[in-house]
Amino acid sequence: MISYFQAIVMGLLQGVTELFPVSSLGHSVLFPSLFGWHDLARAQAQPESFFLAFLVALHVGTALALLVVFRQDWIRIISAFFRSIAKRSIETADERLAWLLVIATIPAGILGVALEHELRVVFAKPEAAAIFLIVNGFILAAGERLRRRAEVRDVAIKRGLKPNEEARRLDTMDFKEAGVIGVAQTGALFAGISRSGITMVAGLLRGLDHEDAARFSFLLATPVILAAGLYKIPDLMGPLGNGVRGQALVGGLFAALAAFVSVKFLLKYFETRTLTPFAIYCVLFGAAMAIRFA
C-alpha cells in the first residue's frame, strides 16, 4: 500500500507538476521508481490498482485549488455561458471565453475517457516517461522559437496589431483555434507530455502572450482535471480504495496546497518570462532518467 509520507510527497509532486509545464503524469511514473518505491511503481502499470484510486484525490485536490484561484473568473464564465444560451448569441468577451473553453475541452474529454486508462497502463514505465519528457522539452523549446516566426506575426496583423507591438487578446481567438488547442491537450495522455505546456505552446503559436496562454491553459485544465477525478471517484470509494482513503485525503490536501502556490507563482512568472527554463529542465532531467532506467 502507500504510506502517509509517500502520500504527502506524491501530493506535492502532483500539485506542482500538473501546473508547471513539466508533466505531472511523467513525474508520478518516474519518482516512485527513483525513490525505490517499487510497490507504487508496479501498481501504476496494472489495469486496476490502489494507486490509480489514490490518484483520484490528487486530481480533485488540484482542480479545487484551481477553482479557488480562478473563482471570480469561473463565476463570470459560467454566468456568461448560460446567458449566451438564453439569448442564443455570443456578445461579450466572457461569453466568448466560455464557449472557447467548452470547445477546447471536448477533444480531451472524449479521448480521455476512451484512451486514458489504456495509455497509462501501456506507458506507465520509467523508460517511456523519460523519453516523452525529453520530447516535451523539445516541444516547449520549439514553441518559443516558432512563435517568433512570420506566421505568428501574421496572426497579430490580421487582428489589427502591429508586428511585435503586442500579443492578441484571449477573447479574439476563433472557435477553431480553441479546438486546435483542445486537440493539443490530448498529448498529455502520454506520461511525460505536459498538459499545461502543450496547451501554452498552442496558444503562443496563435499569437497569445505568455500570460494569456498560461491563463487559458489553467482555465482549460480545471474542468478536465476535475472531471478526471470525479469520473474515477467510484474507484476510490470501491474495493480499490480500501486501505488508502486516509492517505488519499492527505495527499489531496497537499496537492491542493501545492497547486494553489504553483498557479499563483506561474501567473506572475509568465507576465515577463518564457517556457525556456522548463524546456531545458525537461530535456536534462528526461535524459538523466533515460540513462538511469536504461
C-alpha positions in Angstrom: 0.0 0.0 0.0 1.0 3.7 0.3 2.3 5.3 3.4 1.3 8.8 4.6 4.8 10.1 3.9 4.5 8.8 0.3 1.1 10.3 0.0 2.4 13.7 1.0 5.3 13.5 -1.4 3.1 12.4 -4.3 0.5 15.1 -3.4 3.1 17.8 -3.5 4.5 16.4 -6.7 1.1 16.3 -8.4 0.2 19.9 -7.3 3.4 21.4 -8.7 4.0 19.4 -11.8 0.4 19.4 -13.0 0.7 23.2 -13.5 4.3 23.7 -14.2 4.8 22.6 -17.8 6.8 19.5 -16.9 4.2 16.7 -16.9 2.6 15.5 -13.6 2.0 12.1 -15.1 5.6 11.7 -16.2 6.9 12.6 -12.7 4.4 10.4 -11.0 5.8 7.5 -13.0 9.4 8.4 -12.6 9.6 9.4 -8.9 8.3 6.2 -7.3 10.9 4.2 -9.2 13.6 6.8 -8.5 12.9 6.6 -4.7 12.7 2.9 -4.7 9.0 2.7 -4.0 8.6 -0.4 -6.1 5.1 -1.2 -4.9 3.9 2.1 -6.2 5.8 1.7 -9.4 4.3 -1.7 -10.1 0.8 -0.6 -9.2 0.9 2.2 -11.8 1.3 -0.3 -14.7 -1.6 -2.6 -13.5 -5.0 -2.2 -15.2 -6.6 -1.8 -11.7 -4.7 -0.8 -8.5 -4.9 1.1 -5.3 -2.5 3.7 -6.7 -4.9 4.6 -9.5 -7.6 5.1 -6.9 -5.3 7.2 -4.8 -4.6 9.5 -7.8 -8.3 10.4 -7.9 -7.9 12.5 -4.7 -4.8 14.2 -6.1 -6.7 15.3 -9.2 -9.6 16.5 -7.3 -7.4 18.5 -4.9 -5.5 20.1 -7.8 -8.8 21.1 -9.5 -10.2 22.5 -6.3 -7.2 24.7 -5.9 -7.6 26.0 -9.5 -11.3 26.7 -8.8 -10.3 28.8 -5.7 -7.7 30.8 -7.6 -9.9 31.5 -10.6 -13.2 31.6 -8.7 -14.1 35.1 -9.9 -13.3 34.1 -13.5 -15.4 31.0 -13.2 -18.4 32.9 -11.8 -18.3 35.2 -14.8 -17.7 32.4 -17.3 -20.5 30.2 -16.0 -22.9 33.1 -15.8 -21.9 34.2 -19.3 -22.3 30.7 -20.7 -25.9 30.4 -19.5 -26.6 33.9 -20.5 -25.5 33.2 -24.1 -27.6 30.1 -24.2 -30.7 32.0 -23.0 -30.3 34.7 -25.7 -28.8 32.4 -28.3 -26.0 34.7 -29.1 -22.4 35.5 -28.1 -21.8 39.1 -27.5 -19.4 39.7 -24.6 -15.8 38.7 -24.0 -16.8 36.4 -21.2 -19.5 34.7 -23.3 -16.9 34.0 -26.0 -14.3 32.8 -23.5 -17.0 30.4 -22.1 -17.6 28.8 -25.5 -13.8 28.7 -26.3 -13.3 26.7 -23.1 -16.2 24.3 -24.0 -14.9 23.7 -27.5 -11.3 23.2 -26.3 -12.5 20.8 -23.5 -14.3 18.4 -25.9 -11.3 16.6 -27.5 -9.6 15.9 -24.2 -12.9 14.8 -22.7 -13.7 12.3 -25.4 -10.2 10.9 -25.9 -9.5 10.9 -22.2 -12.5 8.7 -21.4 -11.6 6.4 -24.4 -7.9 6.1 -24.1 -6.6 7.5 -20.7 -6.6 4.2 -18.9 -5.1 2.1 -21.7 -2.3 4.6 -22.4 -1.5 4.9 -18.7 -1.1 1.1 -18.4 1.0 0.9 -21.6 3.3 3.9 -21.0 3.4 4.0 -17.2 7.0 2.9 -17.3 10.1 5.0 -16.3 11.8 4.5 -19.7 8.8 5.7 -21.7 8.2 8.6 -19.3 11.8 9.8 -19.6 11.7 9.7 -23.4 8.4 11.6 -23.5 9.7 14.1 -21.0 12.6 14.8 -23.4 10.1 15.2 -26.2 8.1 17.6 -24.0 11.2 19.7 -23.5 11.7 20.0 -27.3 8.0 20.9 -27.8 8.4 23.8 -25.3 11.6 25.0 -26.9 10.1 24.7 -30.4 7.1 26.7 -29.3 9.3 29.5 -28.1 11.2 29.6 -31.3 8.3 29.2 -33.7 6.2 31.9 -32.0 8.6 34.5 -33.4 8.2 33.3 -37.0 6.2 35.2 -39.6 3.1 33.0 -39.4 2.6 34.0 -35.8 3.2 37.7 -36.6 0.7 37.4 -39.4 -2.0 36.3 -36.9 -1.4 39.5 -34.9 -1.5 41.6 -38.1 -4.9 40.1 -39.0 -6.2 41.1 -35.6 -5.3 44.7 -36.1 -2.0 44.7 -34.2 1.4 45.8 -35.4 4.1 43.2 -35.7 5.9 42.8 -32.3 3.7 45.5 -30.8 1.6 43.3 -28.5 0.0 39.9 -28.5 -3.6 39.1 -29.3 -6.2 39.2 -26.6 -7.5 35.9 -25.4 -11.1 36.7 -26.4 -10.1 37.3 -30.0 -9.4 33.6 -30.6 -11.5 31.7 -33.1 -13.5 28.7 -32.1 -11.5 26.5 -34.5 -8.3 27.7 -32.8 -9.8 26.7 -29.4 -10.4 23.3 -31.0 -6.8 23.0 -32.1 -5.6 23.8 -28.5 -8.1 21.2 -27.2 -6.6 18.6 -29.6 -3.1 19.6 -28.5 -4.1 19.0 -24.9 -4.7 15.3 -25.6 -1.0 14.9 -25.9 -0.9 14.9 -22.1 -2.4 11.4 -22.1 1.2 10.3 -22.7 3.3 10.2 -19.5 5.9 12.9 -19.9 3.9 15.3 -22.1 2.7 18.3 -20.1 -0.9 19.4 -20.4 -0.2 23.0 -19.4 3.0 23.0 -21.6 1.4 21.8 -24.8 -1.6 24.0 -24.5 0.5 27.0 -23.8 2.6 26.3 -26.8 -0.6 26.0 -28.9 -1.7 29.4 -27.6 1.6 31.0 -28.2 1.6 29.8 -31.8 -1.8 31.6 -32.2 -0.3 34.9 -31.2 -1.2 34.9 -27.4 1.4 36.2 -25.0 2.7 34.0 -22.2 0.4 35.4 -19.6 -2.8 34.8 -21.6 -1.6 31.5 -22.9 -1.0 30.4 -19.3 -4.3 31.7 -18.1 -6.2 29.9 -20.8 -4.2 26.7 -20.1 -5.1 26.8 -16.4 -8.8 27.6 -17.0 -8.9 24.8 -19.6 -7.2 22.3 -17.2 -9.7 22.9 -14.4 -12.8 21.1 -15.8 -10.6 18.4 -17.4 -8.7 17.6 -14.2 -11.8 17.8 -12.0 -13.8 15.6 -14.4 -11.0 13.0 -14.5 -11.1 12.9 -10.7 -14.8 12.8 -10.3 -15.2 10.2 -13.0 -13.0 7.8 -11.1 -14.4 8.5 -7.6 -16.1 5.0 -7.6 -12.5 3.5 -7.7 -11.6 5.3 -4.5 -14.9 4.5 -2.9 -14.9 0.9 -4.0 -12.6 -2.0 -3.1 -9.5 -0.4 -4.8 -9.7 2.4 -2.2 -9.6 0.0 0.8 -6.6 1.0 2.9 -5.7 4.2 1.0 -8.6 6.5 1.7 -6.9 8.3 4.6 -3.7 8.6 2.6 -5.7 9.9 -0.4 -7.3 12.6 1.7 -3.9 13.7 3.0 -2.4 13.5 -0.5 -5.3 15.5 -2.0 -4.9 18.3 0.6 -1.2 18.6 -0.1 -1.8 18.5 -3.8 -4.3 21.4 -3.4 -1.8 23.5 -1.4 1.0 22.9 -3.9 -1.3 23.7 -6.8 -2.5 26.9 -5.2 1.0 28.1 -4.6 2.2 27.0 -8.1 -0.5 28.7 -10.1 0.0 31.9 -8.1 3.7 31.8 -8.9 3.2 30.9 -12.5 0.7 33.6 -13.3 3.3 36.1 -12.0 6.2 34.4 -13.7 4.6 34.4 -17.2 4.0 38.1 -17.0 7.6 38.6 -18.1 9.2 35.2 -18.7 9.1 32.3 -21.1 9.0 28.5 -21.3 12.7 28.1 -22.0 13.8 27.2 -18.4 11.2 24.4 -18.3 12.3 23.2 -21.7 15.9 22.9 -20.5 14.8 21.1 -17.3 12.7 18.5 -19.2 15.4 17.7 -21.6 18.1 17.4 -18.9 16.0 15.6 -16.4 14.5 13.3 -19.0 17.9 12.4 -20.4 19.2 11.7 -16.9 16.2 9.4 -16.2 16.6 7.7 -19.5 20.1 6.8 -18.6 19.2 5.9 -15.1 16.5 3.4 -16.1 18.1 2.2 -19.4 
